[in-house]
């Protein structure tokens, strides 16, 4: 029993140190996920320590035996097997919870911390799409993301679920694949806003944002439709209606 | 044109830059200067008169 506790504590300490160091403290894990991850990282580090110990054993057996005496309980041979077994359980549970693709995605995101090096090895066409320094961006996989990506830096008309309409300059959109859909945002620098008439669904403007740069960040999940905005087309339709 | 990782063809966007906030536009000031006239015209279109009551 106390051996399992060693594994968990090892993983817990590692997770907390990592979160503090990388400024991810607010996004730290909690609940069962923390337990699973503690075991996962704990078993990984104990296996790593065992590997290092075996290496030392190869180079200098007597020194390794001395080391083993020092760390007798924590890094013994039986404990390592136990740690590996403890690591397999959370991996299975995580896979069941997240689904294989999201787990693979999480692992890939974790491995992409030093992404710049990998970027150099990629074909030119990927580098064009991923023109980033150290963040991972996967090219859009659906028409919505494609439209969002292509219209960054352009005027767009956005309709929300509440029938609110915004026209603005699309200044930011979250496309990094490891950000869950529900947390993805887009930012507009507002030009005009209004709403859709409940009966006709035609856009009626209520506010002009003259000479001020007001930016508004929205959740992409609230967006019903998004289109590139063309002022000439809009005034054409306005003339048609009147 | 760029072939995305899942086989989706997308146009590469010269104004987009990947940052810690996702994809960000780099050309707002430039866009504002180039399209000053169009933006003014857009904001000159009529709005509903009871507008500012519901603002915010």
Interface residues (C-beta under 8 A of the other chain):
Chain A: X125 X126 X128 X129 X130 X131 X132 X133 X135 X137 X138 X139 X140 X141 X142 X146 X149 X150 X152 X153 X154 X167 X169 X170 X171 X172 X173 X174 X175 X176 X179 X184 X185 X189 X191 X192 X194 X204 X205 X206 X207 X208 X209 X210 X213 X231 X234 X235 X238
Chain B: X2 X3 X4 X5 X6 X8 X10 X11 X12 X13 X14 X15 X16 X17 X18 X19 X20 X21 X22 X23 X24 X25 X26 X27 X28 X31 X38 X39 X41 X42 X43 X45 X46 X47 X48 X50 X51 X52 X54 X55
